[in-house]
Structure formats: structure tokens, C-alpha cells
């Protein structure tokens, strides 16, 4: 755990991964019209003086493989992948980074061409994107204190290995069904042992109920991350604020108005609260760097401009998704 954070989350960058003449990228999802990613990557391309295109690509839920095949034929160099396709993206790839393998999910795909042979490489930049936002943008200090991750689906799976890598004392994964949380942490046991981090699984009721709190859990958590889709569907989880340390943080991977209900108890009690907009920008910067074989673009001005844009959209009512 002595490796500096900036090196820790840049060490997955390849030496040469793309054909410099291939400049077509995009994000695949369903639905995808809401995506901010084309706007973000346009800013990165301008900043880095890169000639590329990036578009939102709708795929039918049953046709993800067909969508990938069409994009490959059209000469795309890489794509981001969002819900509901992250697990399918991992399965479709020929090679994977360690963090994608631990997650069994990918948000970044890249076609590697060597002569007549083309293979598909998968990464997951969600985890390092989250850490970069929490540490570098929010100035949060992890320390050897407990972290709570709410959810055990693709979003939670994508960040668990990176949470372990910053060496908190304990990471608890809570899910509606405890069995799914247990399955997720078991996949990460070896990685956690390498970093001297304890893992535990429980149900959401075990940590959210004010009267049936599981006695084996820590009295308080330093960071609580909502990786469920509850905020997206207007059914925000309510975390007991007395279970958050005085200088702790509530973090929702959703952004914009969708995150407000989950974060409001922290704001009302003077604790740290942050939505997932910074994570969205940071994971995009890492994908951009991977595809273009460069250092990540500067994210602060992009995040500031995007935040102002979203705040200005005062009539917006639809949930935002990282």
C-alpha cells in the first residue's frame, strides 16, 4: 500500500494499444440518449488536440454482440460500455485487466489490431475513476477505517478492487440478498489479503435498519458508497447518519438530482456528501488515456464546466446515471 495513488491508477496504461489512424469511439448502452460521455470526450479531445469522434450508441438488450460486431466492421477503435451491458462486455473480450477480471465486468473495450488479426481488450476504469474523484477532487482521506459499499451488482463489482487497493481496514459489501454480496467478496479475497484489507458481506437491512443493525459490523463507517440503482428509480436508500464518522462521506454513484435524497442526511448534519459526476469524468479520462496511449486529460476544468451545465438545467427532472 506504499504505492502513490497517482501511480496506482495509471499503471494499467498500455505502451501501444491503438492504430493512430483509427479515431472512432463511442459509448454503448440501453438507454443511452441521456449520456454525457460524448460531451466529455469532445472536451478531452480538444484539450489533447486529438482528432477523433465519440458518439452515443444504442443497442437492443438482446443484440450487444451484434452491436460490437458492427462497430468492429466499421473500424471503431474502442467503446465505453454502460448499463446493462458491462458483464457482457467482459465476456466478449479476448483479454482483460486484473481489475476487470475481479469485477467480471468491463466499461472500456478496445480493439487491438496486429496485421490481419483483431482482438478485443477489456478494462474497468470505474474503480480508479471513483478513487480519483474521492481523493483528488474531494480531498478525502481514507485512512485505516471501515468502508461500506451498498450493492453487489455491476457498479459495485467495478469499484471493489480499487477500494481495496487504497487499504482501508475493512470493506463491507451490503446487498439486498446477502448471498450475492458474499459471492462478490469471495472473488476478491486474494486481492484483499495482498493489501491487508478485511472483507465482509451482509444484507442491506443489516446496515440500514435503525433497530436491527448487525452487531458484528463496525459502529461507524468512514465512507458509504451507494452503488445500487435505488436513486435512479426514485427510491433512495436511507443510511442512518449516526453510523457515519464525524468526518465521513456519503457518496452516490448517481449524479444530479437523482442523488439528492441519499445525500441529504449528510448535508443536513454537516458531513461530506458527493454525487458521482466526478467519477463519471474521471473514469472517462482514464478510458481516453488508454485508447489514445497518453496521460489522462485534465479533468478539473471539464468537471467544473459540466457541473455548471447540469446546475443550469433547472427544469431537468430525469435521473442521471454515471
N, C-alpha and C positions, 0 to 999 in steps of 0.2 A: 504493500500500500504506500510505498515511498515514491512511486512514480508520479510526477506532477500531472495535474488534471489535464492540462492542455495537451501533453504528450500522450496521455492515456487515451484520449478520444480522437487523436489524429493518427494513431499508429496503424489503423486499418487502411489508410490511403495507399493505393497501389502505385507502382512505379510507371506503368504504362498500361492503360486499360481500354482506351478507345481509339478509333480511327479519327485523326484530326480533321478529316474532311466530312465526317458524319455528324450532323448538328441538329438532329430531330429528337425531341424529348417530349414527355407528357406525363399525365397522372391518370391512372385508370381507377374507376370507382363506379358505384351504383347506389344512390345518385351521385352526380359529380358536378352539376351546373353551378353549385354554390362555391366551388373550390377557389381558394385564394392563391393556390400554388402558381398558376400562370402569371399572376401579377408579381409574386415574389421572385420567381426565376427571371422575369423580364428585368427586374431591378438588379439582380445579381449579374446578369449578362451585360447590362450597361456598365455596371461598376467594374467588371473584369474585362470589358471590351471583347466579349466573346460573341461570335456570330452564330446564333442558334435560335431555334423555335421551340416553344413549350406550350402544349395545349391540354385542355381537359378532354378526356376520352371516356365516353360512356360505354359500358359493357353490360350486356344482359347477364343476370346472375348465373345462368347455365352455360355461358359462352366465353368464359375467361380465357380458356386455352385457345379458342378460335381468335379472340382479340389479339393475344400475344402473337399468334402465327401471322396474322395480317400485318401487324406493326413490324415484325421482323422482315417480312417480304417488302414492306415499304421503306426499309432502310433506317428505321429508328435505331438510335444508339443506346437508349435506356429509357426507363419509365419509373415513376413512383407508383405505389400501389396503396390504395386506402380501402376502407370497408366496402364490401365484405370479402375482399379477395386476398388478404395478407397470408393466410395459411396456404391457399392455392398457389400464390406466387412463390413461396418457399418450395413447395413440392414440384413446381415446374422447372426449377433451376438445376443446372448440372454441377454447380459448385456453390459453396456458402461460406460466409464468415462464421467465426465461432459464436458471435452474439446472435446471428440469425439462426444458427443451429440450436442454440439453447432455447430460443423463443419458439422455434418451429414456425416462424412467421417472418415475412420479409416486406419491407416497404420500399425497397430500392432494388431494381433489376437493371442489369447491364449486359448487352450483347458484346461478346469478345470475338473478334474475327481474326483468324490466323489462316491466311491463304483461302482455301475453299471451305474451311471448317468454321462454323459459328457455334459458340456455346453461350449459355446464359448463366450469369453470376448473380447471386443474391446477397444482399446485406440488409441490416436493420439499423437505421440511424435514429429511430425513435428514442432509444435509451440515452445515448450520448447527447441527443438534442435536448432531452429533459434536463440532464445534469448541467449542461452548458447554460441553460436558461436559469436554473435554480442557483447555481454557483456564480456565474459570471454576470448575469443580468440582474438578478435579485440580491446578490451578495450574501446568500445563505451559507451558513457554516454547518456541515453535517455533524462532525464530532462522532464520538463513540456512543451514540444514543439511538434508541429504537425508531424504526420507520414502519409505517403501516401503509400497505398497498391494498386498496379496495378494488376487487375484481380479479378474475383469473382468466379472462379471455385474451384475444389477440393484443389489445392495447397494453394490458398488464404484462403479458409474456414478453412484449417487445422492450420493456424497460427494466425488468428484474435483474438481468445480468449487470447492467450499468449501475443500478443501485447497490448491488453487492460490491462492485469494483471500487466504490468510494468508501467502503469499510465502515458502515455503521455497526453498532454492536449486534443488532438484531433487525431482521426484516420479517414482518408478519404479513402474510397474504390472506385476506378475508374475502370469501366469495359466498354467493347465495347457497351453493352446495359446497360443503367443506371438501368433498372428495376431489373436485376439480382443482381447488387450491392446493391440496396435498400432492396431486399429480404434477402441478407446476413446480412446486419447491423441490420435489424429488429429482426432477430433471436438472436442478441447479445445485444439488448437494456438493458435488465435487468442486465446482467453481466457488461455492461459498466457503468450503474448507480451505481452499487455497488462499482466501482472503480473511480467514479467521472471523467469519460472519455467521451467526446463528440464524436459522430459518424456522418458521413455524407457520402452521395453517389453521384456520378456524372459519366459522361461518360469519356472515355479516351480522347476524343477530348477536353473536358473541361480543362484538365490539361496538355496535350501535345502540343496543338496548341499555337504557339508563338503569334498569333494575336487574338485568340478568347478565351483567358483564362477566366474562370468563375470568376467574380468579388467577389462572396461571399466566395471564397476559400482564405486560408492564402497566403500572398505574397511569403512565402518561407516554405519549409519543412526541417526538421532536418534529416529524414531518408526516403528514397524512395526505396521500395522493388518491384522488378519485379517478380510477381507470375504468369505471363502469359506464354504461350508456344511460344511466338514470337521468343525468342533467339534460341530455339530448332529448329525452322523451318527456321533460317537464315533471319528473318525479325525483327530485334531488334527494340524495341521502342526507340525513341529519346526524352529523358526528357530535357526540357530547363534548362541548368545548372545555369542560374541566379535565378531559383526558388529553388535552394538548398542552405541552410545556409553555411557560410564560413567553419564551422567545421562539416558539414553534411556528410552523406554517401549515395552512391548508392549501392544497394545490388541486385544481380541477383540470384535467386534460382538455375539456371543452373550453371554448373561449367565447367572449362576448356575453350577451345577456343570458345565455344558457347556463353559464357558470355561477351566476349571482346567488342563487338560492343556497347552493352548497357552501359558498364562501362567506355569506353574510354573517354567520355567527362569529367567525374570526374577526371580521371587520368591526362588528359591534362590541367586541371585547378587547380591541386594541392588539390583536395578534396579526401575524403576517398572513396575507391572502393573495393568491396569484392564479390567474387562469392560464390556459395552455397556448396562448398566442405566441409567446416567446419560444416555446417548444416547437411550434409549427415552423417558425422562421429558422430556428437553429438546426432542426433535422433537415430542412431543405438545403441549408448551406453545406451540410456535410454530404448530402447526395450530389449537389453541384460539384463539390470538390472531387468526389470520387469519379464522377463521369468525365470531368474536364482535366483530371490529373493536375490539380492546382491546390493551393492553400484555400481554405474556406473564405468566401467573401465576407466583408464587414457586415455584421448583422444589426448593429445598433441603429444606424440611420433607417434601415428598412423596417425594423420593428417599430420605431418611433412614427414613421410615416403611415404604416399600416394601422397602428393603434389610433392615430388621429382620424384616419379614414373611417374606421369602424365606429368610433365615437360620434363622428359627424352624421352617420346614417341613423339618425334619431328615430326614423319610422320603422327600422328593421325589427322584426319580431321573430323571425325563424331562427332556430338554434344553430349555432356554429359548431363545427366539428374539426378537431385538429387532425 
